[in-house]
Structure formats: structure tokens, C-alpha cells
Amino acid sequence: MHFENLIISIKNRREMLQVTQEMLADLSGVGLRTLKQFESGKGNPTVETITKLADALGMELTFQIKKTEAEK
């Protein structure tokens, strides 16, 4: 999965709130190493991890699933 926009949004929100990675790890319950991998575009975060980060930053998380051309 590609999470580029999601990564950018979460990282920008964290920086806007002046929250360090260490602080966000503590607030969200997500491991610091996992957070660093997520923000650097490495790893494959679970929906649970993304939800925890978004919640800790006061963000609303929505998912959209689109039909492929073949399914239309």
C-alpha cells in the first residue's frame, strides 16, 4: 500500500502542533521505531497504528474504497 498523502498529513499535523516523534509515540501508544518507520515511508502500518496516530493528533480518519474500472 502507498500511504504518501497519509504520511505527509500526519507528519505535518505533528509538526504544526510542535509534537516530537517521542511525544507522539507516548500519546498514541505506537512504538517510536514504528512511528519513525512510518514517517520515513518504510514499513507497512496497520489500520490500528494509523488510527492511534490520527486520534492522538486530533485528526479524523476516513477511508474510501473505489471500484476498479473492471468492476464498474
C-alpha positions as CSV (number, residue, x, y, z in Angstrom):
1,M,0.0,0.0,0.0
2,H,1.1,3.5,-0.6
3,F,0.5,5.9,2.2
4,E,2.3,9.0,0.9
5,N,-0.5,11.5,1.5
6,L,-1.4,10.0,4.8
7,I,2.2,10.1,6.0
8,I,2.5,13.7,4.9
9,S,-0.7,14.7,6.6
10,I,0.2,13.0,9.9
11,K,3.7,14.4,9.9
12,N,2.6,17.9,9.0
13,R,0.0,17.8,11.8
14,R,2.5,16.6,14.3
15,E,4.9,19.3,13.4
16,M,2.2,22.0,13.4
17,L,1.3,21.0,16.9
18,Q,5.0,21.0,17.8
19,V,4.8,17.4,19.0
20,T,8.0,15.4,18.8
21,Q,8.1,11.9,17.5
22,E,8.8,10.7,21.0
23,M,5.8,12.6,22.4
24,L,3.5,11.2,19.7
25,A,4.7,7.7,20.4
26,D,3.9,8.2,24.1
27,L,0.5,9.8,23.4
28,S,-0.6,7.2,20.8
29,G,0.8,4.1,22.3
30,V,2.7,3.4,19.0
31,G,6.3,2.4,19.3
32,L,8.9,5.1,18.5
33,R,10.6,2.8,16.0
34,T,7.3,2.1,14.3
35,L,6.5,5.8,14.1
36,K,9.9,6.7,12.6
37,Q,9.5,3.9,10.0
38,F,6.0,5.2,9.2
39,E,7.1,8.8,8.8
40,S,10.1,7.8,6.6
41,G,7.8,5.8,4.3
42,K,9.1,2.4,5.4
43,G,7.2,-0.5,6.8
44,N,3.5,-1.3,6.4
45,P,1.5,0.2,9.2
46,T,-1.8,-1.4,10.2
47,V,-5.1,0.4,10.3
48,E,-4.9,0.3,14.1
49,T,-1.5,2.0,14.1
50,I,-2.7,4.7,11.7
51,T,-5.9,5.2,13.8
52,K,-3.9,5.6,17.0
53,L,-1.6,8.3,15.4
54,A,-4.6,10.2,14.0
55,D,-6.5,10.0,17.3
56,A,-3.6,11.3,19.3
57,L,-3.2,14.2,16.9
58,G,-7.0,15.0,16.9
59,M,-7.4,14.0,13.3
60,E,-10.4,12.3,11.7
61,L,-9.5,9.2,9.7
62,T,-11.7,8.2,6.8
63,F,-11.2,5.5,4.2
64,Q,-12.5,5.4,0.7
65,I,-12.7,2.3,-1.4
66,K,-13.2,2.8,-5.1
67,K,-14.3,0.3,-7.7
68,T,-11.8,-0.6,-10.3
69,E,-12.7,0.1,-14.0
70,A,-13.4,-3.6,-14.5
71,E,-16.0,-3.5,-11.6
72,K,-17.9,-0.5,-13.0
